[in-house]
Amino acid sequence: MRNSFKTLTFPELKAKRDELSRKYMDFRFQMVIGHVDNPLLKRQLRRQIARLNTLIHRHELAEQNAAKASASKLPSASKLPSKA
């Protein structure tokens, strides 16, 4: 399960994170009521959500770096020859 998230695309990662967040919230409610078979599932869900958040953040940073790289390739106004 640990490496299975790396193959997902950015929208799939966000959808999976939302799904696991809802599952985690439902699980927390079940723990309060007392109808939980596996209490360690709470820790597993929390860690999976953290892994997804890390991968989402990496995608966002890669997009920012790509945007900066493409912006630096464009000629700036100060580098253009003047029309004097």
C-alpha atoms as one frame of an Amber mdcrd trajectory, in Angstrom:
protein
   0.000   0.000   0.000   2.898   2.291   0.698   4.125   2.488  -2.905   0.772
   2.215  -4.650   0.091   5.964  -4.441   3.143   6.929  -6.499   1.559   5.789
  -9.752  -1.558   7.938  -9.339  -2.075  11.190 -11.214  -2.580  14.516  -9.442
  -6.429  14.503  -9.623  -6.488  10.855  -8.536  -4.294  11.702  -5.535  -6.665
  14.466  -4.458  -9.699  12.218  -4.888  -8.047   9.427  -2.898  -7.107  11.878
  -0.128 -10.694  13.116   0.082 -11.980   9.552   0.186  -9.582   8.545   2.966
 -10.352  11.717   4.925 -14.068  10.876   4.881 -13.274   7.294   5.876 -11.067
   8.566   8.728 -13.806  10.885   9.996 -16.381   8.080   9.903 -13.936   5.836
  11.742 -13.433   8.451  14.453 -17.193   8.629  14.974 -17.357   4.838  15.231
 -14.600   4.886  17.860 -16.602   7.311  19.987 -19.653   5.084  19.730 -17.521
   2.025  20.462 -18.172  -0.109  17.375 -14.590  -0.634  16.193 -13.080  -4.006
  15.314  -9.541  -2.802  14.497  -8.428   0.290  16.442  -5.071   0.346  14.614
  -6.900   1.279  11.419  -7.040   4.859  12.693  -3.238   5.097  12.641  -3.031
   3.474   9.210  -5.557   5.887   7.731  -3.788   8.885   9.232  -0.462   7.766
   7.774  -1.953   7.092   4.349  -3.474  10.574   4.323  -0.078  12.021   5.264
   1.597  10.106   2.409  -0.986  11.436  -0.021  -0.492  14.982   1.261   3.254
  14.606   0.717   2.807  13.397  -2.860   0.308  16.179  -3.607   2.726  18.750
  -2.239   5.533  17.328  -4.399   3.330  17.638  -7.491   2.522  21.251  -6.622
   6.207  22.076  -6.108   7.100  20.431  -9.420   4.467  22.557 -11.178   5.823
  25.710  -9.544   9.387  24.850 -10.533   8.287  24.119 -14.094   6.484  27.458
 -14.260   9.563  29.271 -12.940  11.789  27.484 -15.436   9.549  28.382 -18.362
   9.293  31.988 -17.151  13.066  32.291 -16.930  13.417  31.123 -20.547  11.258
  33.981 -21.799  13.172  37.167 -22.612  12.457  39.923 -20.159  11.722  43.515
 -21.177  15.121  44.714 -19.977  16.948  42.229 -22.227  15.086  43.220 -25.382
  16.834  45.662 -27.700  15.563  49.196 -27.442  13.868  50.944 -30.352  15.949
  54.106 -30.195
